[in-house]
Amino acid sequence: MSTSPSYAPDEDRATILLERAFVAGDFITGMGYGIQLVMYVSCALFLFKQRRERKTSLYILAYITLLLAIQTIYCAVQARTVQVMYVDNRNYPGGPWQYFLDTQSQAINVIFFATLFLVTFLSDLLVLWRCWVIWTSSGKIKAYLVTIFPAIMLLASFVMGTLWTLQSSQPGLSLYSKLPMAYGTSYYAISLGSNIILTILITVRLLLYRRDLLKHLPAEHAKHYVSLAAIIVESAALYSVFALIFLITYAVNDPVNQIFLGFASFTQASRTAQCIERALLNLDCDPANILIPHYLSPR
């Protein structure tokens, strides 16, 4: 009995797994972008209607529009990279994955790293700003003291992210070279840590405010702050879980890191929209107060 011929590529199993994960990651990125686009339209319409009542709505609209634009470029570059690897250069010596590693200095890959870094950093920056705004209700000095350490962490993440982007796109290096991996691991570890700390600080401030209200008002007037805290924690938790899994798999050079990079990227970019969308479905919570609660605004 004759066996069916094998048409598998002449590559080792580890490389094949990397290529599978890369394609799967591209699919996840596209799926996430579709979800983000739908959420953006819904939130943009709401924020635009609120532009006269709340001037900050236009700033938030501009911000989520900028994030969407960067994410659009990222998704387009990701799709183009897959095409170049698997279609245009499928017979490259060593296979498509080797072509990807050998061409990190090309413009398409530089844009890939730059947009990935920008989406994450800008999202982190918003969380820091939101924390500062909420804590200013206790006075600006206290707000500065509370946010100074997360701000230093964010600055450190910017440095690490910039070095990661630059080193990953150097000729002869790649995303998986020793030095870029060290920078990339540090960047995501600091970013994840700052997100967790800021989320805790925001939640603590809301619960403290709720406690103060309970001293003077009935419980139904304070339940809003529990809903608000839950929304913020939920939106942060989703990104934190995927970022942590990506960080671990990237640090140990597991091929599935490409899949979780796609999840982490779109959940981070859509956090703001997630907050507003979640509030729109919550009758106890005003979506306009998710980012800048009017009762916690600066004095």
Buried (B, 14 or more C-beta within 10 A) or exposed (E): EEEEEEEEEEBEEEBBBBBBBBBBBBEBBBEBBEBBBEBBEBBBEBBEEBEEEBEBBBEBBEBBEEBBEBBBBBBBBBBBBBEBBBEEBEEBEEBBBBBBBBBBBBEBBBBBBBBBBBBBBBBBBBBBBBBBBBBBBBEEEEBEEBBEEBBEBBEBBBEBBBBBBBBBBBEEBBBBBEEBBBBBBBBBBBBBBBBBBBBEBBBBBBBBBBEEBBEEEEEEEBBBBBBBBBBBBEBBBBBBBBBBBBBBBBBEEBBBBBBBBBBBBBBBBBBBBBBBBBBBEBEEBBBBBBBBBEEBEEE
